[in-house]
Structures are given as C-alpha cells and as structure tokens.
C-alpha cells in the first residue's frame, strides 16, 4: 500500500549526477518502495534531464537559491564554500511530507528499505572514517521550516568542519554519537563500496545483508565504461580497490543499462509529447522554453569506432537567445561498451557578465568561491 505523506529524496546538481539519481529512483522502484520518490534539482540540470527524471520520480523540485529568502543569500555570501551543502539542506523544506529518507545520488538500493520510516530524525549510519560521526549519504529526517532556518543560521555562524554537508549536519545534530542508539542505523543501510577492501573479514560475514551501497570517493559508477557483452565494468587501472567494488559497480550498471538507458533512448518520443506523467515543480525559476535536439545512430559493427548518442540541450530563455549556452550529456556506445560523459561549452566573458548582472550566478560551478579566488590570485600576481 502506497504511503503518500512520506518520501524518499535525492539531489541532482547537474546532468551527470542525474544519471546517479535515475539509478537511485529505479532501484527504489525495482524493490517496490511504497513511499513517494522526490528529486531536488538545481538550475544547472537541463530541461531534458528534468523530463526524464519526471518519468521515474513522483516530484521533480527545483531548489534554486537565487529566488529564496534573504537569510539564504546571507549564508551564501558569508560561507560561499558551502554552496552544495546549503542546497542539500532544502530537503527540510519538503513540509508536504511528514517524514523523509534522503539518499545521495551516488547510492544504490539493493532491497526494500521502507522500514527506515520507523526511525526518527536524525537517524543515520556511522561514517567508516570516523564512526562517532554519521555519514550523510543516507539519513532519516522530518521536514520542518524551523529546522531548515536553524540549519542555515548554523551554517552561516559555524560553517562546516569538513567543508561539506556532512560536517555541517554532524555539528548541528551533535548529540548523535551518544544520545540515542536507536538513531544509529546499521552499517548495511549505508555500506561504503570499498568496505570489502578496508575490512574484508567483516564484509564476508555481513556484506550479503547490505541494503544500500554508497560509492564514496571521486570515482563514481558513471566514471567507468561498461561492457554490454560481458555485463561487467571495464577496469581502467585507476584504483587498487577496483576489484573489491566490481560487484557493486556491475549492479549499478545493470540497472542503468536496463532501466535508465531505455528512457534516454526514447527522448525523441518524449520531445514529441512534452507533458510529463508526474509533477514537475519549478520553484520560482520562471517559465523556460527549451528545444531538445536528438541525434541517434545505429551502432557500428563489432570492433569499429563507437558511434555517439548526443543529447543536446539548447536553452532558449531570453537571457540565452544571444550567444546560446549549450550543455551536452553524451552516451558513447558501441556493440560492446557504454560510457557516460558530460561536455559544456564555456561561456564568453560577455555572457558571464550578463548572467551576473541578471542575478543568474552559478554558485556550484564556474562562480564558486574557489574559482573566484583563483581569478583574484591571478589578477593580483
């Protein structure tokens, strides 16, 4: 029986992370989740990917900061390095739900986890690097505008000890290590994908009971190539723990290949019928007119160079009609291999200046604190 006042929530900050969010959503559906599925998206996510997300999630909610309350602007001004963290905090504004479970876009659900809704805020699993801290990749929370406001004020005044949402949330929910053991989720609800490498005896004993796998680190499942003939990820030799993560990577790609790739391949049909089956909320972003151009090719004979499926998004908003901003997500595949890539055309200085003047500031990307600091350092040298 479906429960409509509770939800699983994830976040996609760009088109590449949308690939992970789609796998999260499809893995939840595969294991018959009985709660609503919600994905938060930032303005960096293209209209085309939002349409695909709407085929998997019940709600696609825009969490742009530009049109939010003044204290959010203040938090960004004083703590610009916390851009992604503050974006994640928007999940506490989902007050149409009584309780939610947050899942990072780099997680994979392996079985039904509806029982997490029996837990209270803030329930999470220990972080493998420092078990007195919880890992913020999976947690149970109760949406509340009051909590959201307190979190933002905490971020403004105290920042984050690790520069990310995990440090911020651990310092805010500081009683987690000692107050209530019931808020400590078993590690199987947020199993680090490299656990088999760091503590193999425990993994052999308990790993078969894993319910959620978390792909920590810079190398994500979509960073690899997938061999469709062998049903296995291709080892690129980039990491010593690759053999230990292989089983989980193959599971991720199996769902991507069978449940996500067909949605992307059917985008031409989506473009002809743009009305989504589910709700798409644009919280204050304004109306957008987007033309999606799709080019599909038959794969070449085995052994030939891979043809590329290019999903090209052309933003036709007034601010982009002069000097259009193009974003591409590419799926390169031959008969044997699939890979996911992202390409973005750099804006000209004139376009960047116009976007700043119009208030369209990319806090999470080219306008991040780190990028601005680098430009200032070069100017002052």
N, C-alpha and C positions, 0 to 999 in steps of 0.2 A: 504494500500500500504506500502510495506517494505521500510524503510529508512536505507541505508547501511553505511552511513558515521557518524552515531550516535549509541551509545551503552549503555546498562545497564551493570554495572560492579559490581562484588562482589569478595571477597577474602576468600580463604580456606587455613589455615595454617597447618592443619593436617587432618587425616581421619575422625575424629569426626565432625569437622566443615564442612567437605564436605557434611555431611548429611543435615546441615542447608543450605549450598549453593545450593544443589539439590532442596530443597523445594523452595528457592527463585526463581530459574530458572523455576521450574514447575508452580509456582504461577503466574509468569510473562506470561508464555505461555498460561496458563488457561484463563487469562484475555486479550489475543490477543495483546500482546505488538508488536509494529511494528518496533522496533529497534533491532539491533544485541544484543546477550547475550554473555558476556565475563566473564570468571572466572580466576582470578590470583591464582596460586598455588605455594607453597614453596616446597623445596626439601623434606620436611617431608611427603608430600602427596604421597601415594603409586601409583604405575603404575596402579593397578587395579581400584582404585577410579578415577584416571585420565580418564581411559577408559569410566567409567560410566558417568563422567562429560561431556565427549565429545558427549554423546548421548542427552544431554539436552542443552548444550551451543554451540554456534557457534565457539567460540575460547576458548581453554584452554592454558593459557600462563604461563610459568614458570618464576618466578621472583627471581631466586637465586641471592644472593648478592655476593657470592664468585667470580663470573666472571664479576663483574661490574666495573665501573670506580673507580679510586683511591680515589676520594673525598667521595665516599660512604663508603669505608673502613675506611677513616679518621673519618667519622661521627660515625661509629660503635665503633671505638677504643676510641673516646672521650666520647661518650654517649651510652655505651652498653645497658643501661636500656631501650633505645628507639627502640629495635630491631623490635618489631611488628609494631610500628609506622612508622619506616622507610620503612618497607615492604609495608605498605599501600600506601605510597607516590608513589610507582611505577605506580599507576594508571595514573599519569600525563605523563608517557612515552608512552601512547597509542595514539601516534600522527597520526595514520591512521584514527582516528575519530575526527570530528570537535567539538563534544560536547558529554559528558557522564553524566550519573546519577549513583552515587555509592550507593550501598545498602549493609549494613553489612550482614553477613551470619546468624545473629540471627534476621532477619526481616521476615515479611510475607506480601506479596502484596495481598490486598483484592479487588482491582478493577483496571481498566486500568489507568495508570498514565503517559501516553505519553505526556500529557500537560506539564510535568516538563521540557521538552526540549524547551519550550518557555521562560524559565528563563535563567539568565546569571550566570556566576561564581562570587562569591561563594554563591549560594542560599542554604539555609538550614533552618530547623525549630528550634525554641528556645529549649534549654535544660530545662526540667521540674525542675531540681535542682537549676539552676541559669539562668533565662531567658535572661540575657544580653550576654550569651554565646550560640552558636548554638550547637546542638547535631550532632556529625559527623557520625551517623549511616546512614543518608540519606543526600546526597548533590549533587548539580549540579556543574560540573566543566568543564573546557576546557583544554584538554591535551596540554602540552607545555613543551619541554625540558628545556627551560629557567626557567619556573616556578618550574619545578622539581629541577633544580640546586639550585635555590634560597631557596626552602624549605629545602633542605639538608644542605645548609650553615646556615640557620636559626636554624635548629635542632642542628647542631654542636656548634654554638655560644651561643644559648639561652636555649636549652633543651625544656622541656615541664613542665608547672606548675602543671599538674596532673599526670605526668609520662606516658602519653599515647598520642595517636594521636589527641584526642580532644583538649587537652591543647595546643599542638603544632600548630594545624591548627587555633585555635582561636587567638593565639598570632601573627600568620603570617597574617591572614585576620582580623586584629584588628579593622578595620573600620566597620565591620559587624553590630554592635549594632545600629549605628547612621547614617551611610552614605546613605543607600538606602532601604526603606521599601519594595521595590519590591523583594529584596533578602531574605526577611523573609518568608519562606514557612509556610502556615497554619499548626497548630499542627497535623491535621489529616493525614499529609504526613509522620509523624514520631511519632505515638501515642505510648507512653510508655504503656506496657501491664498492669502495676499496677496503671494506672491513675484512674480507677474505684474505687480503694481503697483510693487514696490520695485526690480526688476531685470528689466524686460521683455525686453531682448535675450537674456539667458540663458534666460529662460523659453521664448521662442520656439524657441531652439536645443535645449534639453534637456527641456522640460516634457512632451513627448509620451511620455517614458520613465518618468514618475512611477509609483511603485508604492504609496506610501502618502501620502495628503494629511492634513495636520494643520490643523484650524480653530482657530488661535491667537486670543487676544483674548476679549473679553467677549461678543461676538455669535456665537452658535453656530448651526448649521443649524436647530435646532429653535426658534430665536428668530424665524424668518421664517414667512410664510404661503406656501403652495404652491398654485398654480393647476392643478387637475387637467386642465382642458381644454387649456391650452397646454403643460403639462408643464414649467412654469417657476416659479421662486421669484418672489414679488412684491417689488419694490424699495420699501422703506418710507422711503427717503431718509435713512437714519441714518448711512451711511458712504460716504466718497468712493471706497473701494476695492471697493465692491459689484460694479460691472461686471466687475472682474477676477476676482472669486471666483465669479461666476454659474455658470460651467460646473461647478465642483466642488459648489456648493450644489445644483444640479439633479441631479447624480449621487447625492448623499446622499439627496435627497427621492425620487428614483426608486426606490431600494432600500427606503426607508421605506414608500412607498406600495404597492409590490408585494410586499414580503416581511415587513414588520412590522405594518402596519395590519391585514391579514387575521388575524393572531394575536390582536390586541386585539379585533377584531370578533367573534371566536369565543370570547370569555371566558365567555359563558354556558355553552357546551359544556364548557369547562374546569372551571367550577364544579360541573357535574353529575358530572364524572369527575375528582376532585382528584388522583388518583395520577399524578405526572409520569412521562414516559418515561425521564428521566435521573436522575442522583443529585442530591439537594439536601441539603447538609450544613449543620446548624445548630450551629456550634462553641461549645457551652456556652450558647446563648441560652435553652434550655429549650423546652418544648412550647408551641405557640401555637394557639389556636382562633380562626380568622378567618372571618367571614362576608363574602362578596363580593356586593354588590348591584349589578346592572347595569340600565341603562335605555337602550334603543335606540329611535330614532325614524327613520322614513323621511325622507330629505332633502326639503326643500320645493321647489316649482317654482323654476326659474332666476330669479334676481333677488330672491327672497324672503329673509327673515332666516334665518341659519343655525341649524339645529337643533343641539343639543349632545349628543354621546355622553359620558356621565359614567361613569367608572369610580370607584366609591365603595368605599373600604376601611374597614371598621369593625373595629377591634382589640378583641377580646373577652377579652384576657388579664385575670387578676384585678386587676391594677393599673389597668385602664381601665374596669372594669364600672361604677364610679361616675363619672359625668362622662366619657363616652367621647371618645377622641381620634380625630377624623376627618381623613382625608387624601384629597384628590381630585386625580386627573390627568384633565384634560379634553381631549378631541379635538373641537374645534369645526369642523364642516364643512358646507358647502352643496354644491350640484352642482358649483360651480366652485372652492372654496377649502378648504384644510385648515390648521388651526393647532394647536399644542400648547401647553397651559397647565397650570400647577400652582396649586392652591389648598390652603391648610392652615388649619384653624381654630386660632386661638391658644388655648393652654391657660390656664385660670384660674390666679390666684396659688396657690390651694389645690392644684390639680393639679400645678403646677410644684414646689411644696414637697414633695408626696408622692413625686413621681418622684425628687427629690434624696435624700429620706430612704431610698428603696428602692435607691439606687445607680444609677438609670437616668438618667445625665447625658448630655445631647446636646452632646458636645464640639465637634461640627462645625457646630452650628446655634445655637439660642437660648442655649445655655450656653457659647458660645465666649468666649475671653479678651476679644475686642473688645466683645461685648455686656455682659459683666460689668463691664468698665472703664467703659463708658458709664453703666451704672446707678450705679456708685460716684461718678462725676463729678457726676451729677445730685443724688445724695444729699448730697454734700459742699458743693454750691454754696449 
